[in-house]
Amino acid sequence: MLYRRFEKWIDIFRDAPTEAPPTRVLAFYVYYLRQVWPSFAALLVVGLVGALIEVALFSYLSRIIDLAQGTPNVHFFSEHAGELAWMAVVALVLRPIFVGLHDLLVHQTISPGMTSMIRWQNHNYVLKQSLNFFQSDFAGRIAQRIMQTGNALRDSAVQAVDALWHVLIYAVSSLILFAEADWRLMIPLISWIVAYIIALYYFVPRVKERSVISSDAGSKLMGRIVDGYTNIATLKLFAHTNMEQRYAREAITEQTEKSQLASRVITSMDVAITTLNGLLIVGTTGLALWLWTQSLISVGAIALATGLVIRIVNMSGWIMWVVNGIFENIGMVQDGLQTIAQPVSVTDVKSAPTLKVDRGAVRFDNVDFHYGKGSKIIESLTLDIRPGEKIGLIGPSGAGKSTLVNLLLRLYDLPGGRILIDGQDIAHVSQESLRAQIGMITQDTSLLHRSIRENLLYGRPGASEAQLWDAVVKARADEFIPHLSDAQGRMGLDAHVGERGVKLSGGQRQRIAIARVLLKNAPILIMDEATSALDSEVEAAIQESLETLMQGKTVIAIAHRLSTIAKMDRLVVLEKGRIVELGNHRELLAHQGLYARLWHHQTGGFVGID
């Protein structure tokens, strides 16, 4: 019960206090520490008491020596029983209690709870980023920064709290105890404190600076390695193992060199602090011995001064590594900010309403778009799609077909114009509700590395087993799903498909994607080369299912194989982001324009449309 009480103190799935985390390091720390302040307040109090107990033990050592010198052996315990009993209580009861409380707070509350909370909030925020955000970076680097930032922030915060009390309590208490014995014992310690602060002031910023560089190189290395693993099939097919090794070798070399540069500063700092520590031990012990020879302090004071100095020296080494660790972690947090705190480029307006689709009319109204490079991909495009109309998008590569679809899904914001669905501007409704009303089958079907059932339920999370299997049958996926199995022995719908669905053939992935969209049953359907991965026999088999799927829906279909969309109600021919032809198949053939040239180029005039 005690462990569970501490483990449940932090709500790891609490909502973030603001839409976006701060972009500055200090504000970023405060943002998360403020959410868990009770546990850190408790840690501060426990740390304070724990540090005072540690110092008290050294004062007890001095007191025992002085008591032993001034009391006859036979009367020692009888005269000092109460004081000795209190010392025993502090050492045997209070010290273990506060060490235990410290460990419970760090290991049961803060370490798992705060770390998971930071990762949860950062992951949720990054998920809101636009498609361009993920296309512009390594997936591995994004994931590593989310994982390492939580660890680094937690470690540096806990280390700072621990170091704070130990430094303050040991320094202040030591000075007080030295002053009580003889004020001159304070001189070596004060000189050491000044020199120690100067050393940290010099070395710590350099450690931080180089740690940021080293962390960035580490993230780059991770990104390259994960990129290679993710595309392992391409690596194998092109037989360029040596090229991939060189690619990784460059990143490993860079990361090693940056890490070594950071380590040079650490080594120099270690040598400097060790030298200062030696001077403190020699100076304090020598001075204490001299004062004793002058009968100015007792033997107990020598023991106190020597013991405290040795403890301070040991602590200074720990503090040095703690400070180094703190700034290394700050470097990692600063590196993570480059990814985590980027502003979301596609956002919902405040209190965005839910899109309501009653008819399924789509209007592109004077739409302009470019990918931030100046030259327009879509230019002054206006297109009305009637409710339930089936539209085919045609054009050469780079004409803007897929871009137009991405804009309808609001994967990017428009710099000019607007897109309406049933009269509602999609920029003013929630993205979730917009995409919930659109089903899409793409050419490059990527499945999640989960079971087939979980992939299908992405279409409709609450679907029953009967609805699930009905969609599977309509997509002709029932021919292979019952025979699937994975390495863990899971069968059928429970079999896992591998990363991006690599354990399935292209046709199998496409049929699962079609089943998923059948299950979703959205009023607007987009098909981007929906049957490109299917052989002719399978395509013919599921054509009836696709026609059933399209019934009563507004459909936008993209296909390079023109015969697959020639029966659409209207065909929209794009070239350089503009509509150059518009009409049905026969009208466009009669027009003898771009569509007719593409049609004759593909068919040689031998394929007819009824």
ABEGO torsion letter per residue (X at the ends): XAAAAAAAABBAABBBABABBBABAAAAAAAAAAAAAAAAAAAAAAAAAAAAAAAAAAAAAAAAAAAAAABBAAAAAAAAAAAAAAAAAAAAAAAAAAAAAAAAAAAAAAAAAAAAAAAAAAAAAAAABBAAAAAABBAAAAAAAAAAAAAAAAAAAAAAAAAAAAAAAAAAAAAAAAAAABAAAAAAAAAAAAAAAAAAAAAAAAAAAAAAAAAAAAAAAAAAAAAAAAAAAAAAAAGAAAAAAAAAAAAAAAAAAAAAAAAAAAAAAAAAAAAAAAAAAAAAAAAAAAAAAAGABBAAAAAAAAAAAAAAAAAAAAAAAAAAAAAAAAAAAAAAAAAAABBBABBBBBGBBBBBBAAGBBBBBGBBBBAGAGBBABBGBBBBBBBGBBBBBBEBBGAGAAAAAAAAAGABBBABEBBBBGGBBAAABBAAAAAAABBBBBABBBBBBBBAAAAAAAABAABBAAAAAAAAAAAGAAAAAAABBBAAGBBEAABBAEBGGAABBAAAAAAAAAAAAAAAGBABBBBBGAAAABBAAAAAAAAAAAAAAABGBBBBBBBABAAAAAABABBBBBBGGBBABBEBAAAAAAAGBAAAAAAAAAAGGABBBX
